[in-house]
């Protein structure tokens, strides 16, 4: 093969320069919000979150969470509505949730306890919703009537009223079981026979009985005979009489009576007896402690 056929030019005296070889790097597809170009990296900005109401796209908005409880005897469940809403939409959703939880959240002890926390939190959210100015050009949800004009409010008020009545009744109940009678307390006369409860009275009001001693029957392996029971309890009460009243039993204007165990309460472990001051007749006013009467 001749030099001409190989591309040799005798007038130049040398071979032509070889063409420059350029390596092309294939483009790297963007991923995870980034695009790579050669050895440089650029970050693509995420689109801004929506600022309009989730229901009607109106502004201004705020973030709200409303909950409602549905209780049963042994179970309960909670539904949550949360998101970015305008004032009217938040009021519409919040008032509906508040009314439902005030109606269905009282069935079952655990549900009622949870509901006592849910209702105030919903109320705070409704207050915030009412403070947001409404947009007259929006298609917001109708807030509807206020919570206190809805059925749930009447149910809630009835529940609170019942709880208040029970609490007041418990606080003002003057009935006590005899095992809770304490020295220095005064009571109405329950009468003779077997008793389990007595009515407590203030000692500065007319009363028939005042506890001045509580004792324990010791050394008996079985329920004692009636006369033995009387002898032991009477001796214990007389011994404690002067230390409480301030004078001996013989010189006092008071008598005493005794509440002692019955055969039934004895089998249940009762060993206590209670010594009670009582006036000669009728009732008395004021405590006999250290009175010297």
Secondary structure, 3 states (H helix, E strand, C coil): CCCCCCCCCCCCCCCCCCCCCCCCCCCCCCECCEEEECCEEEECCCCCCCCCCCCCCCCCEEEEEEEEEEECCCCEEEEEEEEEEEHHHHHHHHHHHHHHHHHHCCCCHHHHHHHHHHHHHHHHHHHHHHHCCCCCCCCCCCCCCCHHHCHHHHHHHHHHHHHHHHHHHHHHCCEEEHHHCCCCCEECCCCCCCCCEEEEECCCCCECEEEEEEEECCCCCCCCCHHHHHHHHHHHHHHHHHHHHCCCHHHCCCEEEEECCCHHHHHCCCCEEEEEEECCCCCECCCCCCCCC
